[in-house]
Amino acid sequence: MAAAAAAAAAEWEEAERKVLVARKAAFGLPTACPTCLPVLLYLRMSQVPFDIHVDSSFPDADHIPYVEFGECVAFNNEKGGVIEYLKEEKIVDLNSKNPSVSSSDVLSTRAMVLTWLSDALQYELWVVTDGSIPHEIYFSDLPWPIGKILYWKKTRAVKQLLGITKLNAAEKEDEIYQKANAAYDALSMKLGDQIFLFDDSPTDVDALFLGHALFVLNALPDTSLLRSCLQKHDNLVKFAEHLKVQLLEVDTSTAGLGSSTDPSSSSTPRKRASSGRGYKPKPRAKKERTEEQKMFRQRSKYFLATQLVAVLVFLSLMGGVDSSELDDDDGVDYQY
């Protein structure tokens, strides 16, 4: 393990280019995916020069976002995610720059962001909204029937993850927003009038919460209860708006907060996830890379074909089910 970590760290140092593969931009954000955005912000806070490439071939893939550097790839679905991978392999660790900060304090705050706030955001994105926001982020490049079915499947999965049923829907909603409010209260007290949550320099928790806050403030509608909860705390809103300007809206190469990126909209898939180590060898030769692109095109066609078959089978089985039942299979009204 130590040798693998050393090899990955050496590869990072030697790599001429680091590439963040993420979902596309929308809502005034360089990536509108709430999972991708914190990784982008973490790299910006770390002053890492990198390019952005968009992968729209696998809209529901859990290996996105991922970072390519040299011969290595760090996937979101391995080793606790990209940020945890970069920290564990001692490649990029913002927290190490804050030795005086209590690690238990950081861990508890991170857990609150990754559970209570993440659950609330998932609930609003997949259960409460009318589907237009996730469609813009994940499914707009797919044919309508496929995007509709993938959205419906994801909605069911989120309800199951949050434990929402017909009988407990109202109680679960209250619980979700109570925890979100408690998290915002705690973060507001933690932040106070500081620039960052812990002392005067950023940690991974700043990147995680900033990604959450920017998505809530920029992507969710004015009617969002979660957005209203966040806007009650002026210092949290100012934290998000200030760092958005510093990290996303100015030329960071001149602002001293990291190098500017290339927000490429190329949809060419660059690498697929696997269940092996946290970093993978990549082809060097131009011929091999061309063949890899051909392989991905074939896989993309296969993906679309299988999803189309799934749609046809679903429609043939469900027959008389109308679109309203697809939107809410539990028969519960989740509107505000």
N, C-alpha and C positions, 0 to 999 in steps of 0.2 A: 504493500500500500504506500509506504514511504517513497519507494522508487517511482511508482506511478504518479504520485503527487509532484515529485521533483521533476519528472519528465513533462508533466502538464504545465508546471510553472515556467520551465525553461522554454517550452513551446510558445507560451504566452509572450515572454520577453522577446523572442526571436521573430514572432509573427509580424510581418509588415502591415497587415490589415486585420482588424477585428471587425466582424460582421454580426450585427444583431438581426436575426430573422424574426419578424413580428407580423402581426396583422395590420391592415391598412389604416391610414389616417382618416379621421372624421371628427366632427364636433370641435374643430380648432385644435385638436391634439395630434401629435406626430404619429401616434398609434392609438386607436380608440379602444383597444382591447384592455380591460382592467387587469389582466394577468401580465401583459407585455409592458404596459406603461411603467410599473415600478422597476422593472429590469432596466429599461432605458434610462430612467431617472437615477438609478444606482450607478450606472456607468458614467453618466454626466457628472454626478457628485464626486465620483472618483477621478474625474478629469482624464478619462480614457478616450482617446480618439477612436471612433468607430463609424462604420457605414450602416445604414438601415436598408434591408431588403424585405419586401413584402411577399409572403407566401399565402396565396388564396386557393391553393389546390386542395388542401385538406382542412376545411373550415372548422371541423369539430375535433381536430387532432389535439391530444393533450401534450405532445412534445413541443408545441409552440408556446412561448418563444424559445429560441435557442441561439447560442453564440458560437460562431466559428472563429477559430484562431489557429493559423498554421495548419497542422495535421489533426487538430483536436476539435471536438464539438461538445458543448455543454448543453444538454437538453433539459427542458422544464420538468419532464416526468422522471428524472433520475436524480438521486442524491438530494432530495428535498427541494429541487428547483435550481434555476441558474444562479441566483444570488447565494444560496447555501453552498452550491458547488464551488463558486469562486472563493468563498470564505474558507471552506474546509481544505481546499487545495492550496490555500495561502497565496492565491493569485491576486485577488483584489479584496481587501478586508478593511472597510471603513471603520469598523468598531475597534480595530487595533490602534487607531489613532487617538482613541479616548481611553487610555489605561486607567484613569481615575473614576470612570463611570462604572457603577455596580452592574455586573453581568446579570445578576438576578433581576434587577430593575429593567434592563433591556429585554430580557427574556419574557418577563411578565407583560410588558407593554407590547412586544411583538405578538405574543399569543392573543392579546385582546384585539389587535388589528386583524389578525389572520382568522379569528373565529367570529366574534360578535359583529364586527364591521363587515367582514367578508360575507357572512351569512345574510346580513341585511341587504347588502348590495346585490347578491345573487337573487334574493327574494324579489326585490324591486325589478331587476332586469328581466327575470324569466317568469315571474308569476303575476306581478302587478301591472306592468306596462302592456300596451297593446301589441307588442312584438316588433314595432318598427325600429326600435333601437338595436336589439340584437340582430335583426335582419340586416341593418346597415353595416354592422361590424363583421358578421360571420357569413351571411348567406346571400348577399346581394349579387354575387357573381355566379350563383347557381340557378338553374331553371326553377320556376316558382314551385312546382309540386315537391321537388326534392328539398328545397329550403323550408317549405311548410312542414314537411314530415320531420326533418332534423330539428326544427324549432320545437315541435310538439314533443319529440322524444326527450329533448333537453329539459323542457318544462317538467315533464313527468319525473325525470331523474332528480331535478332540484327539489321538487316536492317530497320525493322519497328521502333525499339526503337530509332535509330539514324536518322530516317527520310530520308533514302536513297531510291530513286526511279530511274527509267530509265532516267528521264530528268535531275535530279540534282546530279547524281553520282559524276561527276568530281568536281563540286563546293563543295559538302559535303566532299570529300576527302581533298581538299585544306583547308577547314575550320577545319577539325579534326587535321591535322598536324600543322596548324598555332597555334591552341590552345595548342597542346602538346609542341611545341617549346616555346611558351610564358610561360607555366608552368615550363618547365625545366630551362628557364632563371631566373624566379623568385626564384625557389628553389636553384639554384646555388648561386644567390646573398644572399639569406637567410642563406645558409650554410656557405659560405665563407671558412675559414680554421678551422672551429669548428669540433668537433667530431659528434655532433648532431645538429639538426635544431634549437633547442631552448636551449641556454645556454649549460651546460655541462652534462646534464642528459636527457634520452630519454622521449618522449611523445608518445601518440598513433599515431601522424602524422609520427614520425620516423618509426614506425612499418609498417604503411600503405605504405609509399613511399618506404621503403626498400624492402617490398614484391614485389611491382611493379618493382623496378629496377632490383632485382635479377631475376625475371621472364624474363624481357626484355633481359637482358644480357646473360642468360643461356639457355633459351628455344627458343627464336626467332632466325631465321636464319640470316646469315651474310648479306643477301640482304634486311633485314628489314629496312624500312625508320625510324621507331620509334627507333630502336636500334641505328641507325646512329645519330639521333637527340640527344639521351642521351649521346652517346660517345663524343659529342662535348664539354661536360662539364667534365673536368678532376676531379674536386672536387666531383662531384656526383658519378662518377665511383669509385673513391677511397673510398668514403663513403660506397658504397655498398660492395666493395671487402674487406675492413677492417672489417666491421661488419659481413660479411659472415664468415670470419675466426673466429672471436670472438664468434659468436652465433651458427654456424652450423658445423664448421670443426674441432673444438677442443673439448676435454672433458670438458664440461662446469662445471662439478662438481669440477674440479681442477682450472678452470680459474676464478671462482668466479662470473660467469654471469648466473647462474641458474643450475639446476641439469640436468644430462644427461637423455635422453629419450630412450624409447624402440620403435624403428621404426618398429613395428609389421606390417606384411603384411596380417594379418588375414582379410578375407573378410566377416566374420560373422557380419551381421547387429546388432547393439546394441540397437537402439531406433529409433522410427519413430516420425516425427514431427507432431504436432497437432496445433490447433489454439487457445489453451488456454493460460495459464500464461507462463512466461518465464522460469519457472522451474517446473518439473514434478516429481511425486513420482516414484520410481523404485522398483521392487520386491526385497525382501531380501532372501527368501527361495530358496534353490537350486532347488527344484522341480519346483517352479514357473518360475525360469529362464530358465530351460530346455524347459518348455512349450512355453515360449516366443520365444526361438530359433526355435522351430518347427513352430510356427505361422509365423515367418519371412521367413522360408524356403517356406512355402505355398504361402506367399504373393509374394516372389521372382518368384516362378513358375507362379503365376497368372500374374505378371508383364510381364514376358517374353512371355507368351501365348497371352496376349492382344496386345503386341507390334508386335508379329508375325502376328496376325489377321490384325492389322493396315497396315502392310507391304503388305499383300496379297490384301487387299481392295484397297490400294493405287495403286499397280501395275495393278490391274484389271481395275481401273478407268482411269489411265493415259495411259495405253496401249502402244502407240507408242512413249512415251517420252523416249529419250535416256539419258544416264548417264550424258552427258554434260549439259543437261537442268536441271537435278537435282542439279548439282554443282552450277549453277547460273541461278535461275529462272527468273531473270530480264533481262537476255541477255546482261549483261554488263561485260566487261573485266576489272577485278580488279587487274591484274598483275602489278608488278612494271614497 
